Amino acid sequence: MTEDDAKEMLALLASVFRMRRPRLVWSTRTRRGWAYPTLGYIKIGPRCRQGGEASLVHEVAHLLAHKEYGRRRRGWRTDWHGPHFVDCLARVAEAWYGNTDRYPWHTEYRSIAKVAMGMCY
């Protein structure tokens, strides 16, 4: 995935979920993606451990979760990678891949994979 591919993908997903398109920070050094919902940007790059496409889906899901559920006051795991986030991740994966089964769940954090396996899609 190139930076231009990522920008195009981000614009499409933002449109699908009626979100303000976040700014993309493309970094050739980062090995994991980052979402900054309150600042309105996502940071990813070609070296992300999940690959650029899956990393971008994951980070867009963070923005969607923030948009729909706001900032939760519970612990980090619950707030960032709990059931609400996994629901958003599945919806973004469905929108991008056409089927949640095509998303590389095996590359996700164990907590996310565990919650995802318990949900029916």
N, C-alpha and C positions, 0 to 999 in steps of 0.2 A: 504494500500500500504506500502510495506517495502522499505528500502533504496535500496536493490538489484533490486526490481521491478522498482523503479524510474530510476536507472542507466540503466537498460535494455531498458526501454521506451525512455529515453533520447538518447541513442545510435541509436535506430531505427529511431526516428524522425529526428535526425541530419543527418542520412544517406538519408532519404527520401528527405530532403530539401537541401542536399549537403552543409551542414554547418560543420564547425569544431565542434566536440563534446565538449560542454562546460563542465567544471568541476561541479560536483554536491556537494553542501554543504548541508548536511542533519542535520536539527536542530529539536530537540524534543521540543524546546521552542517557535519557531516562529508560529504565527497564520495566517500569510499571506506569500505568496511567493514573491520572489524578483528576478529580472533579472538584471545582470550587463553586458551588451553587450560589453563594451569596455574592461572589465577585464576578460570576457570569463567564467562567472559562473552563476549558478542559485542556489538560496537558497530556499528550501522548507522543509517540514516535515510532520509528521503524524497528527499534530494538525491544519493544514491549514483550514481556514473556508470553502473553497470550496471542500475540500477533496484533497488528494494528486494527483490523476489523473487529475482532472480538473485544479488544480493549475499548474501542470507541463505543460499542454497544453497551458495555458494562458502565462506562462513565456517563453516557446519556441516561441510563437507568437511574443513576444517582441524581441527576438533575430533575428527572421526572418524579422521583420519589420526594425530592425536596419541594417541588411544585405542588404535588398532590397531598402530601402528608405534613409538610412543614418540618421544622426541626424538632425532633423528639428529645426529651430531657432524660432519657434512660441511658444505659451504658453504650459504649462505642459499638460493640457487636450488634446489639439490638437496633441501634440507631442507623448504622451504616450498612449492615449486611443481614438484617433480619427479614422476617416474612414480608413486610411492606416493600422492602427493596427487591426481594426475589420476585414478587408479583410484578413489579415494574420492569425488572430485567427480562422476565418471560414475555411481557407485552412488547418490549422493544425488540427482543430477539424474533418474535413472531412477525413484527412489522418489517424487519430487515431481511430475515432469512425465509420468511413465508411459512415457517414451521419451527417450533421451539426445539424439536429434535435435532435440527441442523446446527444449533448453537453448541459450541464445544464446552459442555458442562464440566468435563473432566479437567479442564484447565483452571477452573474456579477454585476459590478458597473452599476448604472442607465444609465450613459452616454454611456456605451458600449451596453447595452440592447436596448437603444433608437436607436442608429445607426444601430445595427444588425436588428432590426425590420423593418427598412426602406430599407434594402438590400434584394435582392432576391437570395436565394441559392437553 
